[in-house]
């Protein structure tokens, strides 16, 4: 999606390198268990792994920030546009629940087109599980901080992307419950698109 300036997508690894104390990050991830949907989807996943260098659209783990241990959930946009399916959701839920059990603050860095459409209802229902885990984390009195990266849309924005105690965002972030293509098809008003740019929101209050 075009904005007034070209956005640079940091990979999940680059974001972690920028935020976490050097050498302190360790992964919580295990091999993802993908649902059997179709041969075409299996090929999509294989291509995404090859192109992105990661095995799913999120990376989770823990590390130190200025010496303080925190849990992290970071999207990898180059893996199927950061979309969240069943396996990615399982990874997120496991990370949130572990952060809660260990009493750790949780930092999330979503960048996603939303739920993974190839999985249909299964992917949408996974958002409910993520939301439940985040709410339990908050109810335990533990911080949940969200850094919204460009773009964050769909079910991700409608669930774990918007539940932070504090949400901060890329200056030119595009956010919406609908992805840009869906928005374009569902409304004739171009102003709907511009009102979802973070800079516009900040300027207009």
Secondary structure, DSSP 8 states (H G I E B T S, - for coil): ---SS------HHHHHHHHS-TT--EE-----------HHHHHHHHHHHHHHSSSSSEEEEEEEETTEEEEEEEE-TTTGGG-B-HHHHHHHHHHHHHHHHTT-EEEEE--B--B-GGGTHHHHHHHHHHHHHHHHHHHTT--EEEEE-S-EEHHHHHTGGG--SEEEE-TT-BEESS-HHHHHHH-S-THHHHTTBHHHHHHH-
